[in-house]
């Protein structure tokens, strides 16, 4: 059986205020073409189908188009919900969708009720573990101590492993969580504090939550040890937007589209997973096209506007880091004249003024009003005082103020 593992479509996500739906349609169309050409039997989508719990009608249109294309390509589709999805909305009429070969697994009590498909070697059981927020599921299992996401995944996987033993079938698990190569005894596993560490991954992925994955708990999303997923032949993870390999059989596919500049160097694609009679046989990475590249350009405003080396970045999403000592006026408008898709700007001066320990009172003692204003500008502009025009303007304003006070 040949399986394609994808996740984190985030339909409806914007990129610095720009809609991504047109680009996502193009990428999902390419994914459908790959499914046809590579002989895929099953497509699994490990959560965060939508970016919002209340997606727009156009978002549903994008999803419907993708699912229609996949079914026309002859594959079975299995989806789970992530932390961005509304499990109820996504799972609406899931029973009827299943009759059409699209299995939507969103119920928290559904984790040990697999979709069973058959190939020439026998059955394969697909288990969907929707995003399981401890506070929302612990009442279903009062006998279990479900204080953290790690504990919930442990509990769900114990039930999955028990079902696998009974069935004696090959198995695939879909889960949406923040998993990492940490020992189960690590104190961060049961802590409510968020995770910030690095874990072993392939040469293009660092397992750290990106700025796209918004924190939805008061203390952060706790880590799940990769050992919690022992047992199945393959584990298709979602939640992290960069491709990552935690073990040969436990992987993140990442998102199919770039959703932040922090993902600029991460490839977009999916995993092709082959199962033979004994289980996992091979895993292969399959790249997806990138509709618009992401570029981070650093330099002074004049350098970014004039340097011919940046000519081939005109049609990229651009994040400009300006190193001018003084923040340029109207920088974004001027940048967008050369880079129409410049989406973000940061002022990061290459030279900063040395701090001094003198108090404000000491700095202004025995100085005129003009000198005080000039000193303030120099202080907040990294050592750059007022220009000649600004000095004239300051003098005019102060003179006008004095005239008003004398006339009062």
Secondary structure, 3 states (H helix, E strand, C coil): CEEEEECCCCECCEECCEECHHHHHHHHHHHHHHHHHCCCCEEEEECCCECCCCCCHHHHHHHHHHHHHHHHCCCEEEEECCCCCCHHHHCCCHHHHHHCCEEEECCHHHCCCCEEEEECCEEEEEEEECCCCHHHHHHHHCCCCCCCHHHHHHHHHHHHHHHHHHHCCEEEEEEECCEECCCCCCHHHCCCCCCCCCCCCCCCCCCCCCCCCCCCCCCCCCCEEHHHHCCCCEEEEECCCCCEEEECCEEECCCCCCCCHHHCCCCCEEEEEEEECCEEEEEEEEECCCCCCEEEEEECHHHHHHCHHHHHHCCCEEEEEECCCCCCCCHHHHHHHHCCCEEEEEECCCCCCCCCCCCHHHHHCCCCHHHHHHHHHHHHCCCCCCCHHHHHHHHHHHHHHHHHHHHC
